[in-house]
Amino acid sequence: MVKRNFKNCGKNFYIESPIYLHGGQNIEIGDDFFCFERLRLETFDKHNQFSFKPKITIGNNVSINYDCHIGCINSITIGNNVMIASKVFITDHFHGLPNLESLAIPPNRRALVSKGPVIIEDNVWIGEGVSIMPNVTIGKNAIIGANAVVTKSFPENAVIVGNPAKCINIIQ
């Protein structure tokens, strides 16, 4: 029943209830998608007086565990064969800019701002409690350890850990 709320869904699509969905018309999901309960998927084409053109693209054979949140006003791309553990947060935007002018406005009234898209390439494993912030690319085959806060891009085959996240190994 949820499937019809998305722009496009491939075959073997499964999401456990409940799901929290906003702006499903901006979300495309490939084949063999599996997700446990309480996925929160959001695209916003309007917030306050501002307009956006959001797009979430999820590839084939993607698995998402419990309590994940993906929020988009710009672009989030998740490649093929990606495994996402529980309580992962992926966003391409912030509420306001880090300046005094923004601080004078209550957070829920600030403009949504995207520094750039999020790109998660193929075969990535994202551990429990990871946060991935705007303008980040995660290279193919990367592994992101539990509770990492990813604020910059990393190459393929990287093992990424910490807050802020850093690369501790390149698998060769």
Beta strands, then each sheet from edge to edge (+ up, - down):
strand 1: 8-9
strand 2: 13-15
strand 3: 19-22
strand 4: 27-29
strand 5: 33-35
strand 6: 39-43
strand 7: 46-47
strand 8: 50-51
strand 9: 55-58
strand 10: 63-64
strand 11: 69-72
strand 12: 75-78
strand 13: 83-84
strand 14: 89-91
strand 15: 94-95
strand 16: 112-113
strand 17: 118-120
strand 18: 125-126
strand 19: 131-132
strand 20: 136-138
strand 21: 143-144
strand 22: 149-150
strand 23: 158-161
strand 24: 166-170
sheet 1: 1+ 4+ 9+ 12+ 17+ 20+
sheet 2: 2+ 5+ 10+ 13+ 18+ 21+ 23+ 24-
sheet 3: 3+ 6+ 11+ 14+ 19+ 22+
sheet 4: 7+ 8-
sheet 5: 15+ 16-
end
